[in-house]
Amino acid sequence: MKRMIITGGSGQMGRALAADLAKDGYDIVLLSRDPSKVAGLPNGVRAEKWDGRTADGWGQQANGATAIVNLAGENIGIPPIPWWLPGRRQRIRDSRVNAGRAIVAAVKAAAEKPRVLVQASGINYYGLRGDQIVTEQESAGDDFAARVCVDWEAATAEVESLGVRRVVIRTAPNLTKRGGILFYLALPFKMFVGGPMGNGKQWFSWIHTADQVRAIRFLIENENARGVYNLSAPDSKTNAEFGRLLARALNRPYWFPTPAFVMRLAFGELGDKLLLGSQRVAPQRLQQAGFKFQFADAESALKDLLR
């Protein structure tokens, strides 16, 4: 049986990916700091404990595995736990780097190396880019979130020298039916006070959770896929455009702008990145590889998620 290991598997994306893979007969191992909290897993999915820093207790699972999908990292959270709290920034970085090092240790010890490693990252890698269309060829930004992404990606780079195909996924904010950023974007509209955030001209890149799962599977199963891929729908919208579509999907008015200073008070530094910052990211390499989005435009994605 083909075995997949998913680190950070207790999160929304890890569980969605595990459930999708399990339907096709994969044996899925979810690594979690507290397996007792990972309830309701489908057949073919089991949770195993790990400390997030070493290969102790789970490393043998890497031997002969089809793939390792590394999604591990302390959740930034929405609404965010402020990054200025003591030690918060260091924990965000360390949780990602230490997980990557643990995976490298497991791969080194495996007699039969995994066929592929999928390494998570984010479009925050690029920093804020205004109106520029950002493809995988662009360099890293220089703010905190960008530096974390650089270190996160680098943590597993060594597996390539061990003969393991590696794919890096720089993912846009994930839109899902429950929770996540869409819940907070939709909340003002549900309360009849929705409108643009700041000046509304900033670009918002996104991906439907179904396409994120499908893209990860596509990259696992495509033997020619390696290197960096932007996991972002090809239909980035300005904040104002996205807000109008959101209001229409919810059958709510679109009128009250939310001043930028209010967003910074509510969301802090993360508000600048996710809600007021501008990132117009294109999935150039993913589309060139032949991936077809199920939800390529924001209107169909919102209709599906909010119906």
C-alpha positions, -999 to 999 in steps of 0.1 A, spaced: 0 0 0 12 35 -8 21 54 23 19 92 28 32 112 58 16 146 65 32 168 91 10 194 106 -18 171 96 -42 180 123 -49 214 107 -77 221 82 -55 216 51 -38 185 64 -71 168 73 -86 177 39 -57 163 20 -56 132 41 -93 125 36 -89 130 -2 -59 107 -5 -75 80 18 -104 77 -6 -80 65 -33 -65 38 -10 -34 56 3 -22 48 39 -20 82 56 1 89 86 -8 123 102 19 136 126 5 156 154 19 169 187 -13 156 204 -30 128 184 -58 127 209 -71 160 195 -73 146 160 -107 129 161 -130 116 135 -104 105 110 -116 85 80 -106 49 73 -70 47 61 -58 77 81 -41 74 115 -25 100 137 9 95 153 27 116 179 58 137 171 76 164 189 80 187 159 117 187 163 131 152 158 124 120 140 120 101 173 91 77 173 80 82 137 111 84 115 107 47 104 76 57 86 97 76 60 113 44 49 97 35 16 71 62 18 55 75 -14 55 111 -2 60 134 28 39 166 28 54 191 53 27 215 64 40 219 100 43 253 116 28 272 145 -5 287 133 -3 324 129 -41 324 134 -69 347 123 -76 369 141 -39 367 148 -21 362 181 0 394 180 35 389 166 49 414 191 41 391 221 74 379 238 88 350 218 60 348 193 80 355 162 107 331 173 81 303 179 66 309 144 100 305 128 114 277 150 83 255 146 88 256 108 126 252 107 127 225 134 100 204 116 120 206 84 152 194 101 133 165 116 121 155 82 157 157 68 168 134 97 141 109 89 150 109 52 187 104 59 179 74 81 156 57 55 171 28 36 145 34 9 140 72 4 106 87 0 98 95 -37 89 131 -31 87 158 -4 62 186 -7 74 215 13 48 241 24 55 279 22 34 309 15 31 338 -10 44 360 19 77 349 5 75 377 -20 67 405 3 43 432 -8 44 440 -45 17 465 -53 3 460 -88 31 437 -100 21 403 -113 43 379 -92 55 346 -107 78 320 -92 108 337 -106 106 367 -83 130 371 -54 121 370 -17 108 400 2 127 414 33 100 416 59 95 392 88 69 370 70 91 367 39 122 358 59 102 331 77 92 316 44 128 317 32 139 297 63 109 274 61 118 264 25 155 261 32 149 237 61 143 207 39 165 216 9 190 190 19 167 161 8 174 170 -28 211 159 -23 198 126 -10 180 119 -42 145 130 -32 123 150 -56 113 182 -37 83 205 -45 78 238 -27 43 252 -26 39 289 -20 2 290 -11 -21 320 -12 -47 325 16 -70 294 16 -107 299 12 -128 272 29 -163 267 40 -156 268 77 -133 292 95 -101 307 80 -98 341 64 -131 339 45 -151 338 77 -136 371 88 -139 387 54 -175 377 52 -184 387 88 -189 425 81 -211 417 51 -233 393 71 -237 422 96 -247 446 67 -217 468 72 -194 453 45 -173 474 21 -137 479 9 -108 477 34 -85 507 32 -86 522 -3 -97 489 -18 -71 490 -45 -47 464 -30 -46 430 -47 -59 399 -29 -47 365 -41 -65 334 -29 -71 297 -36 -102 275 -30 -95 247 -6 -105 220 -31 -80 233 -56 -53 235 -30 -58 198 -23 -60 189 -60 -28 209 -67 -8 192 -40 -20 158 -53 -11 168 -89 24 178 -78 29 145 -58 17 124 -87 35 143 -115 70 129 -116 83 159 -136 72 184 -110 100 198 -89 109 232 -75 87 261 -66 50 264 -75 26 292 -66 -7 277 -53 -29 307 -61 -60 310 -83 -54 328 -116 -81 353 -108 -65 377 -82 -89 405 -74 -85 439 -58 -100 442 -24 -129 463 -37 -136 437 -65 -135 408 -42 -157 426 -17 -184 433 -43 -184 396 -53 -186 386 -16 -215 410 -10 -233 395 -41 -227 359 -30 -242 368 5 -269 390 -9 -258 419 12 -251 456 5 -216 468 -3 -210 502 11 -191 511 43 -153 513 38 -132 501 68 -104 526 74 -68 512 73 -61 522 109 -90 501 121 -77 471 103 -42 476 119 -58 479 153 -78 448 149 -52 426 131 -19 443 138 10 435 114 -9 406 99 -36 431 88 -10 448 67 -1 415 50 -34 398 45 -59 426 43 -42 458 34 -11 445 17 -11 440 -21 0 407 -36 -10 398 -72 3 363 -75 1 341 -106 3 303 -107 25 303 -138 44 271 -133 13 251 -121 -6 260 -152 23 254 -175 25 219 -160 -11 213 -171 -30 218 -138 -67 229 -144 -84 248 -116 -119 237 -106 -125 272 -92 -104 295 -114 -125 326 -108 -135 343 -75 -172 344 -83 -176 306 -87 -154 300 -57 -175 322 -34 -208 308 -47 -195 273 -39 -183 282 -4 -211 304 7 -241 287 -8 
